[in-house]
Amino acid sequence: MNSPLPFNSALVWFRRDLRDYDHAALSAALASAIDVYCVFVFDRDILDSLPNRRDRRVSFIHASLLELDSALRARGGGLIVRMGSGREEIPQLARLLGVQAVFANRDYEPDAKSRDQVVADSLANAGIRFLSPKDQVIFDGDEILTGTGKPFSVFTPYSRAWLKRLMAEGVAPFESNGQLVAPPTPEPIPDLAEIGFEPLDPVLVGLHPGMSGARKAWQVFQDRLDAYQRNRDFPARTATSNLSPHLRFGTISIRELVAHAWRGTGTGAETWLKELIWRDFYFQILDHHSRVVTTCFKPEYDALRWDDWPQGLAAWQSGMTGYPLIDAAMRLLANHGTMHNRLRMITASFLCKDLGIDWRLGERHFAQHLNDYDLAANNGGWQWAASTGCDAQPWFRIFNPVTQSEKFDPQGDFIRRHLPELAQVPQRYLHAPWRMPLQTQMECGVLIGKDYPEPVVDHELARQLTLARYTSLRKNASV
């Protein structure tokens, strides 16, 4: 970022970008200020809203901060750590340090944009500039627009425009080298108990924090990228990147990943690049249409009449629906905070179109449990499944949980791994265990309705009810 005059000193505010390389705000500050300080705020506005004091994501952030602080100290700096509201802590610290500018990478979530505006206004009153460069996406704002100058609402033409711009401009890392200034009064990063959370080891659920964890995951995935397209839909296979938490918290650079996928050859790299473009697509939807957080992207779908069914919601949340693939996925989410993308689609479709429950309740549940929870992608995925979003799955397309199970977990490896009570069920009955004869149930030690639940709904009946629900809405909308 160009600045009319260099600053004597600046402050870099780290948020969801916990790395010291290829970092837009850090790069801009180093290029325009003599002295550069670094800060992270444990924001009570966010932390106090979390329902669980044993939150894997907070542990991941904490461990990543320890690594980031060490990297910054090696460059003469180190993190200044504050606890409180970012809206208040950043202006207060900037005034205390006497900096002329605060740099923070751009955020696209409505609450974050509101917070940043408050901070910018407060800083401006003190004569301090707030500079917010693009970092967590490749393109944002008005960089990718339709021929009529509007944001895209359909992915395929967006993707073509995105690729065209990438080919014209390329993608390169931000230069983030340079010496930093140490905190005026160096203090250790507070431990999790001081922040108000119970310590958890994220490694225990396969979540390796920090830039080093991201690097390890990235190196492993590069070796299997060629097979990504063939294997990515099968949850029992080790096929996906496991990089989504690192992208969420910025312990790896999106530019590095896109550059690698763009230079790659074969369907694996091509398919994975498409997934990274979907990420940008959902960010631009959230940025331009903040209303999607609480309402449907397609306004007419706000009139959908969802069922008020707490028992059905609880069965889905706890992995007790009687549909093994759904239940295995939901228990994995509860126990480890992760879920395969194919399973996200299937479980979301089941909640909305088999149970008839509002997508917002499912989105909220995922938000509480996903290690990689990102509002833009989570909201976009849920509205896709509910057929209420941009470029969403057609309303009449409804996943059959049994045939999806047979297709994407054909040997039942994923199901048996996460539903141990079904470990001895014969293969022919595993995807629909309620079809087992009573004698077979007794032989394998699983009585349906006792050891494992009967289906909470009949899929075919639920399908007909869902078709009627959407058909009625469309008829009323056309009147």
C-alpha positions as CSV (number, residue, x, y, z in Angstrom):
1,M,0.0,0.0,0.0
2,N,1.3,3.4,-0.9
3,S,1.4,6.2,1.7
4,P,2.0,9.9,0.8
5,L,4.6,10.2,3.7
6,P,6.4,7.6,5.7
7,F,5.3,7.2,9.3
8,N,7.7,7.4,12.2
9,S,5.9,4.5,13.8
10,A,3.0,2.1,13.2
11,L,1.1,-0.6,14.9
12,V,0.1,-3.9,13.2
13,W,-3.1,-5.5,14.6
14,F,-3.1,-9.2,14.1
15,R,-6.5,-10.9,14.0
16,R,-7.2,-13.9,11.7
17,D,-3.7,-13.7,10.1
18,L,-1.4,-15.4,12.6
19,R,1.8,-15.6,10.6
20,D,4.8,-13.3,10.0
21,Y,5.2,-13.9,6.3
22,D,3.2,-12.9,3.2
23,H,1.2,-10.7,5.4
24,A,-0.4,-7.6,3.7
25,A,-0.7,-5.4,6.8
26,L,2.8,-6.2,8.2
27,S,4.3,-5.7,4.7
28,A,2.6,-2.3,4.3
29,A,3.6,-1.2,7.8
30,L,7.2,-2.2,7.2
31,A,7.3,-0.3,3.9
32,S,5.9,2.9,5.3
33,A,7.0,3.2,8.9
34,I,10.4,3.4,10.7
35,D,9.3,1.6,13.8
36,V,6.7,-1.2,13.7
37,Y,4.9,-2.6,16.7
38,C,2.7,-5.7,16.7
39,V,-0.5,-6.4,18.8
40,F,-3.1,-9.1,19.3
41,V,-6.3,-8.5,21.3
42,F,-8.1,-11.3,23.1
43,D,-11.4,-9.7,22.2
44,R,-14.0,-10.1,25.0
45,D,-16.7,-9.1,22.5
46,I,-16.0,-12.4,20.7
47,L,-14.7,-14.6,23.5
48,D,-17.6,-13.9,25.9
49,S,-20.1,-15.0,23.2
50,L,-18.6,-18.5,23.0
51,P,-20.9,-21.0,24.8
52,N,-18.1,-23.4,25.7
53,R,-15.1,-22.7,27.9
54,R,-13.4,-25.7,26.4
55,D,-13.1,-24.4,22.9
56,R,-10.6,-26.0,20.5
57,R,-10.4,-22.9,18.4
58,V,-9.3,-20.7,21.3
59,S,-6.6,-23.3,22.2
60,F,-5.5,-23.3,18.5
61,I,-5.3,-19.5,18.5
62,H,-3.4,-19.5,21.7
63,A,-0.8,-22.0,20.6
64,S,-0.5,-20.2,17.2
65,L,0.1,-16.9,19.0
66,L,3.0,-18.4,21.0
67,E,4.6,-19.4,17.8
68,L,3.9,-16.1,16.1
69,D,5.3,-14.2,19.1
70,S,8.5,-16.3,18.9
71,A,8.9,-15.5,15.2
72,L,8.3,-11.8,15.8
73,R,10.8,-11.8,18.7
74,A,13.5,-13.3,16.3
75,R,13.0,-10.1,14.2
76,G,13.4,-7.8,17.1
77,G,9.7,-7.4,17.9
78,G,7.2,-9.5,19.7
79,L,3.5,-9.3,20.4
80,I,1.8,-6.8,22.7
81,V,-1.2,-8.7,24.0
82,R,-4.3,-7.0,25.3
83,M,-7.6,-8.4,26.8
84,G,-10.7,-6.4,26.3
85,S,-12.8,-5.0,23.5
86,G,-10.8,-4.4,20.3
87,R,-12.9,-1.2,19.8
88,E,-11.3,0.3,22.9
89,E,-8.0,-1.5,23.2
90,I,-6.6,-0.6,19.8
91,P,-7.2,3.2,19.9
92,Q,-6.0,3.3,23.5
93,L,-2.7,1.4,22.7
94,A,-2.1,3.4,19.5
95,R,-2.3,6.6,21.6
96,L,-0.1,5.2,24.3
97,L,2.6,4.2,21.7
98,G,2.3,7.4,19.8
99,V,2.0,5.7,16.4
100,Q,0.8,7.6,13.4
101,A,-0.9,4.6,11.8
102,V,-2.6,1.3,12.6
103,F,-2.5,-1.5,10.0
104,A,-5.0,-4.4,10.1
105,N,-5.9,-6.8,7.3
106,R,-9.4,-6.3,5.9
107,D,-12.3,-8.4,7.3
108,Y,-15.6,-9.0,5.7
109,E,-17.9,-10.1,8.5
110,P,-20.5,-7.5,9.4
111,D,-19.6,-7.3,13.1
112,A,-15.9,-7.0,12.2
113,K,-16.6,-4.3,9.7
114,S,-18.6,-2.4,12.3
115,R,-15.8,-2.8,14.9
116,D,-13.2,-1.6,12.4
117,Q,-15.2,1.5,11.6
118,V,-15.5,2.3,15.3
119,V,-11.7,1.9,15.6
120,A,-11.0,3.9,12.5
121,D,-13.2,6.8,13.8
122,S,-11.7,6.7,17.2
123,L,-8.2,6.8,15.7
124,A,-9.1,9.6,13.3
125,N,-10.2,11.7,16.3
126,A,-6.6,11.3,17.6
127,G,-5.0,12.1,14.2
128,I,-4.0,8.4,13.6
129,R,-4.7,6.7,10.3
130,F,-6.3,3.3,10.0
131,L,-5.2,1.3,7.0
132,S,-6.8,-2.0,6.0
133,P,-5.3,-3.8,3.1
134,K,-6.6,-7.0,1.4
135,D,-5.0,-10.2,2.6
136,Q,-7.3,-13.1,3.3
137,V,-8.7,-13.4,-0.3
138,I,-7.3,-13.0,-3.8
139,F,-9.9,-10.6,-5.0
140,D,-12.4,-8.5,-3.1
141,G,-14.6,-5.4,-3.2
142,D,-15.3,-4.3,-6.7
143,E,-12.4,-6.3,-8.3
144,I,-14.7,-9.0,-9.7
145,L,-18.0,-7.6,-11.1
146,T,-20.5,-8.6,-13.8
147,G,-20.6,-6.7,-17.1
148,T,-23.2,-4.4,-15.6
149,G,-21.0,-3.6,-12.6
150,K,-22.7,-5.7,-10.0
151,P,-21.4,-8.5,-7.7
152,F,-21.8,-12.0,-9.2
153,S,-24.5,-14.2,-7.7
154,V,-23.7,-17.3,-9.8
155,F,-20.4,-19.1,-9.3
156,T,-19.5,-20.3,-12.8
157,P,-19.3,-16.8,-14.4
158,Y,-17.7,-15.5,-11.3
159,S,-15.1,-18.2,-11.5
160,R,-14.4,-17.4,-15.2
161,A,-14.0,-13.7,-14.3
162,W,-11.8,-14.5,-11.3
163,L,-9.5,-16.7,-13.4
164,K,-9.3,-14.1,-16.2
165,R,-8.1,-11.5,-13.7
166,L,-5.7,-13.9,-12.1
167,M,-4.1,-14.7,-15.4
168,A,-3.8,-11.0,-16.2
169,E,-2.3,-10.0,-12.8
170,G,-0.8,-13.2,-11.4
171,V,-0.5,-13.8,-7.7
172,A,2.6,-13.0,-5.6
173,P,3.4,-12.9,-1.9
174,F,3.7,-9.7,0.1
175,E,7.3,-8.9,1.2
176,S,7.1,-9.0,5.0
177,N,10.8,-9.1,5.9
178,G,12.3,-6.4,8.1
179,Q,13.1,-5.5,11.7
180,L,10.4,-4.8,14.2
181,V,10.3,-2.9,17.5
182,A,10.0,-4.8,20.8
183,P,7.0,-4.0,23.0
184,P,7.8,-1.2,25.5
185,T,7.2,-3.4,28.4
186,P,7.5,-7.1,27.3
187,E,5.0,-9.4,28.9
188,P,4.3,-13.1,28.4
189,I,1.2,-14.1,26.6
190,P,-1.4,-14.9,29.2
191,D,-2.3,-18.6,29.5
192,L,-5.7,-19.9,28.7
193,A,-6.9,-19.9,32.3
194,E,-6.2,-16.1,32.5
195,I,-8.3,-15.7,29.4
196,G,-11.1,-17.7,31.0
197,F,-10.8,-20.9,29.0
198,E,-9.8,-24.5,30.0
199,P,-6.6,-25.7,28.3
200,L,-7.1,-28.2,25.5
201,D,-4.4,-29.8,23.3
202,P,-5.7,-29.2,19.8
203,V,-3.2,-31.9,18.5
204,L,-5.4,-34.5,20.3
205,V,-8.0,-34.0,17.6
206,G,-5.5,-33.8,14.8
207,L,-5.4,-30.0,14.8
208,H,-1.7,-28.9,14.7
209,P,-1.6,-25.2,15.4
210,G,0.6,-22.4,14.1
211,M,2.7,-21.8,11.0
212,S,4.5,-25.0,11.6
213,G,1.3,-27.0,11.8
214,A,0.1,-25.4,8.6
215,R,3.4,-26.1,6.9
216,K,3.3,-29.8,7.8
217,A,-0.3,-30.1,6.6
218,W,0.5,-28.3,3.3
219,Q,3.6,-30.5,2.6
220,V,1.6,-33.7,3.2
221,F,-1.3,-32.5,1.0
222,Q,1.0,-31.6,-1.9
223,D,1.9,-35.3,-2.2
224,R,-1.7,-36.3,-2.6
225,L,-3.0,-33.3,-4.7
226,D,-2.9,-35.3,-7.9
227,A,-5.5,-37.7,-6.5
228,Y,-7.6,-35.0,-4.9
229,Q,-10.4,-35.0,-7.5
230,R,-10.7,-38.8,-7.4
231,N,-10.8,-39.2,-3.6
232,R,-12.1,-36.0,-2.1
233,D,-15.8,-37.2,-1.8
234,F,-15.0,-40.3,0.3
235,P,-14.7,-39.4,4.0
236,A,-12.9,-42.6,5.0
237,R,-10.0,-41.7,2.7
238,T,-7.2,-39.3,3.6
239,A,-7.7,-37.0,0.6
240,T,-8.5,-33.4,1.7
241,S,-6.0,-30.7,2.6
242,N,-6.8,-30.3,6.3
243,L,-5.8,-26.7,5.7
244,S,-9.2,-25.0,6.4
245,P,-8.4,-24.1,10.0
246,H,-5.1,-22.7,8.9
247,L,-6.8,-20.6,6.3
248,R,-9.4,-19.5,8.8
249,F,-6.9,-18.2,11.3
250,G,-4.3,-17.2,8.7
251,T,-1.4,-19.5,9.8
252,I,-0.9,-20.0,6.0
253,S,-1.2,-17.7,3.1
254,I,-4.0,-18.0,0.6
255,R,-1.7,-16.6,-2.1
256,E,0.8,-19.4,-1.6
257,L,-2.0,-22.1,-2.0
258,V,-3.6,-20.4,-5.1
259,A,-0.2,-20.0,-6.8
260,H,0.6,-23.7,-6.3
261,A,-2.8,-24.8,-7.5
262,W,-2.7,-22.4,-10.5
263,R,0.7,-23.7,-11.6
264,G,-0.3,-27.3,-11.1
265,T,-1.5,-29.7,-13.8
266,G,-4.1,-32.3,-13.8
267,T,-7.6,-32.6,-12.5
268,G,-6.5,-32.6,-8.8
269,A,-5.0,-29.1,-8.9
270,E,-7.8,-27.8,-11.1
271,T,-10.5,-29.1,-8.7
272,W,-8.7,-27.8,-5.7
273,L,-8.3,-24.4,-7.2
274,K,-12.0,-24.3,-7.9
275,E,-12.6,-24.9,-4.1
276,L,-10.3,-21.9,-3.3
277,I,-12.3,-19.8,-5.8
278,W,-15.6,-20.8,-4.0
279,R,-14.0,-19.4,-0.8
280,D,-13.4,-16.0,-2.5
281,F,-17.0,-16.2,-3.9
282,Y,-18.6,-16.6,-0.5
283,F,-16.5,-13.8,1.0
284,Q,-17.7,-11.4,-1.7
285,I,-21.3,-12.5,-1.2
286,L,-21.0,-11.7,2.6
287,D,-19.2,-8.5,1.9
288,H,-21.8,-7.2,-0.6
289,H,-24.9,-8.8,1.1
290,S,-24.5,-8.7,4.8
291,R,-28.2,-9.5,5.2
292,V,-27.4,-13.2,4.4
293,V,-26.2,-13.7,8.0
294,T,-29.8,-13.8,9.2
295,T,-32.0,-13.9,6.1
296,C,-32.1,-15.8,2.8
297,F,-30.0,-14.6,-0.1
298,K,-33.2,-15.1,-2.2
299,P,-35.7,-13.0,-0.2
300,E,-38.7,-14.9,-1.4
301,Y,-37.4,-17.9,0.6
302,D,-37.8,-16.1,3.9
303,A,-41.4,-17.1,3.6
304,L,-40.6,-20.8,3.9
305,R,-42.5,-22.4,6.8
306,W,-40.0,-24.5,8.7
307,D,-41.1,-27.1,11.3
308,D,-40.6,-26.4,15.0
309,W,-39.2,-29.8,16.0
310,P,-36.8,-29.6,19.0
311,Q,-36.6,-33.4,19.2
312,G,-35.6,-33.7,15.6
313,L,-33.0,-31.0,16.0
314,A,-31.6,-32.7,19.1
315,A,-31.4,-36.1,17.3
316,W,-29.5,-34.5,14.4
317,Q,-27.1,-32.6,16.7
318,S,-26.3,-35.7,18.8
319,G,-25.9,-38.1,15.9
320,M,-29.0,-40.2,16.8
321,T,-31.2,-39.9,13.7
322,G,-31.0,-43.6,12.8
323,Y,-29.2,-42.8,9.5
324,P,-25.6,-44.1,10.0
325,L,-23.7,-41.7,7.7
326,I,-25.6,-38.7,9.1
327,D,-24.9,-39.8,12.7
328,A,-21.2,-40.7,12.1
329,A,-20.6,-37.2,10.6
330,M,-22.4,-35.4,13.4
331,R,-20.5,-37.4,16.1
332,L,-17.2,-36.6,14.4
333,L,-18.2,-32.9,14.5
334,A,-19.1,-33.1,18.2
335,N,-16.0,-35.0,19.2
336,H,-13.3,-33.5,16.9
337,G,-14.8,-30.3,15.5
338,T,-14.3,-31.3,11.9
339,M,-16.4,-32.5,9.0
340,H,-15.7,-33.6,5.5
341,N,-17.2,-31.3,2.8
342,R,-19.3,-34.0,1.3
343,L,-20.7,-34.7,4.7
344,R,-21.4,-31.1,5.4
345,M,-23.6,-31.1,2.3
346,I,-25.4,-34.3,3.2
347,T,-26.0,-33.5,6.9
348,A,-27.2,-30.0,6.0
349,S,-29.6,-31.3,3.4
350,F,-30.9,-33.8,5.9
351,L,-31.7,-31.2,8.5
352,C,-33.5,-28.9,6.0
353,K,-35.1,-31.3,3.7
354,D,-35.6,-34.5,5.7
355,L,-36.3,-32.9,9.1
356,G,-37.8,-29.7,7.7
357,I,-35.8,-27.6,10.2
358,D,-34.6,-24.0,9.5
359,W,-31.1,-23.9,8.0
360,R,-30.2,-21.1,10.5
361,L,-30.4,-23.6,13.4
362,G,-28.0,-25.9,11.6
363,E,-25.7,-23.0,10.7
364,R,-25.6,-22.0,14.3
365,H,-24.7,-25.5,15.5
366,F,-21.9,-25.8,13.0
367,A,-20.7,-22.3,14.1
368,Q,-20.3,-23.6,17.7
369,H,-18.4,-26.7,16.8
370,L,-16.4,-26.4,13.6
371,N,-12.7,-25.8,14.1
372,D,-12.6,-24.0,10.8
373,Y,-15.8,-22.1,11.3
374,D,-15.9,-19.2,8.9
375,L,-19.1,-17.2,8.6
376,A,-18.9,-16.6,4.9
377,A,-18.3,-20.2,3.9
378,N,-20.6,-21.7,6.6
379,N,-23.5,-19.4,5.7
380,G,-22.9,-20.0,2.0
381,G,-22.8,-23.7,2.4
382,W,-26.0,-23.8,4.5
383,Q,-27.9,-21.6,2.1
384,W,-26.7,-23.8,-0.8
385,A,-28.1,-26.9,0.9
386,A,-31.4,-25.2,1.8
387,S,-31.7,-23.9,-1.7
388,T,-32.1,-20.4,-0.3
389,G,-28.7,-19.0,-1.3
390,C,-26.9,-17.8,-4.4
391,D,-26.3,-20.4,-7.0
392,A,-27.8,-22.9,-4.6
393,Q,-28.7,-26.5,-5.1
394,P,-32.1,-26.7,-6.9
395,W,-35.0,-26.9,-4.3
396,F,-36.2,-30.2,-5.8
397,R,-32.9,-31.9,-5.4
398,I,-32.8,-33.8,-2.1
399,F,-30.0,-36.0,-1.0
400,N,-31.1,-39.6,-0.1
401,P,-29.0,-40.3,3.0
402,V,-28.9,-44.1,2.3
403,T,-27.8,-43.9,-1.3
404,Q,-25.3,-41.2,-0.4
405,S,-24.0,-43.5,2.3
406,E,-23.7,-46.4,-0.1
407,K,-22.0,-44.3,-2.7
408,F,-19.4,-42.4,-0.6
409,D,-18.8,-44.9,2.2
410,P,-19.3,-48.1,0.3
411,Q,-17.4,-50.3,2.7
412,G,-18.7,-48.6,5.7
413,D,-15.3,-47.7,7.0
414,F,-16.2,-44.2,8.1
415,I,-19.4,-45.3,9.7
416,R,-17.8,-48.1,11.7
417,R,-15.1,-45.7,12.9
418,H,-17.5,-43.3,14.4
419,L,-20.4,-45.5,15.3
420,P,-18.8,-48.3,17.2
421,E,-22.3,-49.8,18.1
422,L,-22.6,-50.7,14.4
423,A,-19.2,-52.3,14.1
424,Q,-20.6,-55.9,13.8
425,V,-23.5,-55.1,11.5
426,P,-23.3,-57.0,8.2
427,Q,-22.2,-54.9,5.2
428,R,-25.5,-55.4,3.4
429,Y,-27.4,-53.7,6.3
430,L,-24.9,-51.2,7.5
431,H,-26.3,-48.2,5.5
432,A,-29.9,-48.9,6.6
433,P,-29.7,-51.0,9.7
434,W,-33.4,-50.8,10.4
435,R,-33.9,-53.3,7.6
436,M,-32.0,-56.0,9.5
437,P,-34.2,-59.0,10.5
438,L,-34.5,-59.3,14.3
439,Q,-32.4,-62.5,14.3
440,T,-29.5,-60.7,12.6
441,Q,-29.9,-57.8,15.0
442,M,-29.5,-60.2,17.9
443,E,-26.5,-62.0,16.3
444,C,-24.6,-58.7,15.8
445,G,-25.6,-57.3,19.2
446,V,-27.5,-54.3,17.9
447,L,-31.2,-54.0,18.6
448,I,-32.7,-51.2,16.5
449,G,-34.7,-48.9,18.7
450,K,-32.6,-49.9,21.7
451,D,-28.9,-50.0,20.9
452,Y,-29.2,-47.7,17.9
453,P,-32.2,-45.6,17.0
454,E,-34.9,-46.2,14.4
455,P,-34.9,-43.6,11.7
456,V,-36.3,-40.4,13.0
457,V,-38.1,-39.9,9.7
458,D,-39.0,-41.9,6.6
459,H,-36.9,-40.3,3.9
460,E,-39.4,-40.8,1.1
461,L,-42.3,-39.3,3.1
462,A,-40.0,-36.4,4.2
463,R,-39.0,-35.9,0.6
464,Q,-42.7,-35.5,-0.5
465,L,-43.3,-33.0,2.4
466,T,-40.3,-31.0,1.4
467,L,-41.3,-30.8,-2.3
468,A,-44.8,-29.7,-1.1
469,R,-43.2,-27.0,1.2
470,Y,-41.1,-25.5,-1.6
471,T,-43.9,-25.9,-4.2
472,S,-46.3,-24.0,-2.0
473,L,-43.9,-21.2,-1.5
474,R,-43.3,-20.9,-5.2
475,K,-47.0,-20.9,-6.0
476,N,-47.6,-18.2,-3.4
477,A,-44.7,-16.1,-4.7
478,S,-46.1,-16.2,-8.3
479,V,-49.6,-15.1,-7.3
